[in-house]
């Protein structure tokens, strides 16, 4: 059995009771933290909270899948991820490879940024188009176009865009202000951006304005997200005024 367990958004307490039970019943626990992390819960805190050893796998180990799937053919294995497990195509692919090997799988869901961002900003869920991820520009002279193309496509369809921000292997997190600056420097005709920090915590911070203004704002500690809204429903606009200081920009 291979059980994918969502850990939620922020710390070790975000997991569901079903998720805790799945970990307690498992013979082995693996995790990956390159697609998402719990900012307030390092793996040592998770191990203490659940009373079990958790082995963190790197990108190559997860994408090959062989080790996790091999063990799940004979044992009860849990695979732990930040947020909700099947938001990432990496996890969906791992699940399919397990099923191809005849391994039974199940998913224990948890809070996800894709839905929680609506509560933090007041933007309505049905108004969002396809999301995208903005990677670091770590290669001299190279700037990925596809994230901004996705934003432009959504704006043309009058849809908001949730932009996930990159997490590097060495623990570096992209800031919402940096993402907003790259948006401002792009060819996308975006009149508004919304930065979100520490979603799921008691210290969630939301700030909205023109991309140039958001680029100047200090969002504090990670994790950060960026939302590029399309046209605003009156309720959405009022929500951003009250929740994200829109009137001050």
C-alpha positions in Angstrom: 0.0 0.0 0.0 1.2 3.5 -0.9 -0.6 6.3 0.9 -0.1 9.9 -0.2 -0.6 12.2 2.8 -1.0 15.9 2.6 0.7 17.9 5.4 -1.2 21.1 4.8 0.2 24.7 4.5 2.3 25.9 7.4 3.2 23.7 10.4 2.9 20.1 11.7 -0.6 20.8 13.0 -2.1 21.3 9.6 -2.4 17.6 8.9 -5.8 15.9 9.2 -6.6 13.2 11.7 -6.8 10.7 8.9 -3.3 11.8 7.9 -2.0 11.2 11.4 -3.6 7.8 11.5 -2.0 6.9 8.2 1.4 7.8 9.4 0.9 5.9 12.7 -0.1 2.8 10.8 2.8 2.9 8.3 5.8 0.7 8.2 7.9 3.4 6.5 7.5 7.2 5.9 9.0 9.2 3.1 8.7 12.9 2.2 9.7 15.4 -0.4 10.0 19.1 0.1 11.0 20.5 -3.2 7.5 21.1 -4.6 6.3 22.6 -1.4 7.4 22.9 2.3 6.0 23.6 5.7 7.7 26.8 6.6 7.3 26.4 10.3 7.9 22.6 10.5 11.3 21.2 9.7 11.5 17.4 9.3 12.8 17.1 12.9 9.6 18.7 14.2 7.4 16.4 12.0 9.3 13.3 13.3 8.8 14.4 16.9 5.1 15.2 16.3 4.3 11.9 14.7 6.8 9.8 16.7 8.3 8.2 13.6 11.4 8.5 11.4 10.8 10.3 8.1 13.2 10.0 5.2 13.3 13.0 2.9 13.9 12.2 -0.7 15.4 14.5 -3.3 14.0 15.2 -6.8 15.7 12.4 -8.6 14.7 9.8 -6.0 11.0 10.9 -6.2 10.9 11.1 -10.0 12.5 7.7 -10.5 10.0 6.4 -8.0 11.6 2.9 -7.8 12.6 3.0 -4.2 9.2 4.1 -2.8 7.2 1.8 -5.1 9.5 -1.2 -4.5 9.0 -0.9 -0.7 5.2 -0.3 -1.1 4.9 -3.7 -2.9 5.6 -5.4 0.5 5.0 -2.8 3.2 2.5 -0.1 4.2 4.3 3.1 3.0 3.3 6.8 3.4 4.5 9.5 1.2 4.3 13.0 2.8 4.0 16.2 0.9 3.2 19.8 1.7 -0.2 21.0 0.8 -2.6 18.6 -1.0 -0.8 15.6 -2.6 -2.2 15.5 -6.1 -1.8 19.2 -7.0 1.6 18.3 -8.2 2.0 16.3 -11.4 5.1 14.7 -9.8 2.9 12.9 -7.3 0.3 11.9 -9.8 3.0 10.3 -11.9 4.4 8.4 -8.9 0.9 7.1 -8.1 0.4 5.9 -11.7 3.8 4.0 -11.5 2.7 2.4 -8.3 -0.6 1.3 -9.8 1.2 -0.1 -12.8 3.2 -2.3 -10.4 -0.1 -3.5 -8.8 0.4 -1.4 -5.6 -2.8 -0.3 -4.0 -2.8 3.5 -3.4 -4.9 6.1 -1.6 -4.8 9.8 -0.9 -5.4 11.7 2.3 -6.1 15.3 1.4 -5.1 18.4 3.3 -5.4 22.2 2.9 -3.9 23.5 -0.4 -2.8 26.9 -1.5 -5.0 26.6 -4.5 -8.1 26.9 -2.4 -6.8 28.7 0.7 -5.6 31.7 -1.3 -9.3 32.5 -2.0 -9.9 32.9 1.7 -6.8 35.0 2.3 -7.5 37.4 -0.6 -11.3 37.3 -1.1 -10.8 36.5 -4.7 -13.4 34.0 -5.9 -12.4 30.5 -6.7 -14.4 30.1 -9.9 -12.6 33.2 -11.4 -9.2 31.5 -11.5 -7.7 30.0 -14.6 -4.8 27.6 -14.9 -2.0 28.2 -12.4 1.7 28.4 -13.2 5.0 28.3 -11.4 7.7 31.0 -11.7 11.2 29.5 -11.5 14.3 31.3 -10.4 16.3 32.8 -13.2 19.6 31.1 -12.3 21.0 31.0 -15.8 22.7 34.0 -17.2 20.7 35.5 -20.1 17.8 33.1 -19.6 14.3 34.1 -18.7 11.5 31.6 -18.8 8.5 32.9 -20.9 5.9 30.2 -20.2 4.7 31.5 -16.8 4.1 35.0 -18.2 2.4 33.6 -21.3 0.1 31.7 -18.9 -0.7 34.9 -17.1 -1.4 36.7 -20.3 -3.7 33.9 -21.6 -5.7 34.0 -18.3 -6.0 37.8 -18.5 -7.3 37.6 -22.0 -10.0 35.2 -20.8 -10.7 37.4 -17.7 -9.3 34.8 -15.3 -7.1 35.3 -12.3 -3.7 33.5 -12.1 -2.2 31.8 -9.1 1.6 31.9 -9.5 3.5 29.4 -7.3 7.0 30.7 -6.5 10.1 28.6 -6.8 11.9 26.8 -4.0 15.5 25.9 -4.7 17.3 22.7 -3.5 19.4 24.8 -1.1 16.4 26.2 0.7 16.1 29.5 -1.1 12.6 30.8 -1.5 11.4 33.3 -4.2 9.8 36.4 -2.7 6.5 37.8 -3.8 8.2 41.2 -4.3 10.8 39.7 -6.7 8.0 37.9 -8.6 6.1 41.1 -8.9 9.1 42.9 -10.2 9.6 40.3 -12.9 5.9 40.6 -13.8 6.3 44.4 -14.1 9.3 43.9 -16.3 7.5 41.4 -18.6 5.3 42.1 -21.6 2.2 41.2 -19.6 -0.3 44.0 -19.4 -1.2 43.4 -15.7 -2.6 46.3 -13.8 -2.8 44.6 -10.4 -0.8 42.0 -8.4 -1.5 40.4 -5.0 1.3 39.0 -2.9 0.5 36.4 -0.2 2.9 35.4 2.6 2.7 32.5 5.2 -0.6 31.2 3.9 -2.3 29.0 6.6 -0.5 30.7 9.5 -1.8 33.1 12.1 0.6 35.6 10.6 -0.7 35.5 7.0 0.1 38.7 5.1 -1.6 39.9 1.9 -0.8 43.1 0.0 -2.3 44.2 -3.4 -1.5 47.0 -5.8 0.2 47.7 -9.1 3.0 45.2 -9.8 5.6 48.0 -9.3 4.2 48.8 -5.8 4.0 45.1 -4.8 7.6 44.8 -5.9 8.6 47.4 -3.3 6.7 45.7 -0.4 8.3 43.7 2.3 6.4 40.4 2.8 8.6 39.0 5.5 9.4 35.3 6.0 8.3 32.6 3.5 6.4 31.0 1.9 5.2 33.5 -0.7 2.7 33.4 -3.5 1.7 35.8 -6.2 -1.8 36.3 -7.7 -2.4 38.2 -10.9 -6.1 39.2 -10.9 -8.2 39.9 -13.9 -11.2 42.2 -13.7 -12.6 42.4 -10.2 -16.1 41.6 -9.0 -17.3 44.4 -6.6 -17.1 41.8 -3.7 -13.5 40.9 -4.7 -12.5 44.5 -4.9 -13.9 45.3 -1.5 -12.2 42.2 -0.1 -8.8 43.3 -1.4 -9.4 46.8 0.1 -10.1 45.3 3.5 -7.7 42.3 3.4 -4.8 43.5 1.3 -4.5 47.3 1.7 -5.6 47.9 -1.9 -6.9 51.4 -1.0 -3.5 52.5 0.2 -1.7 51.8 -3.1 
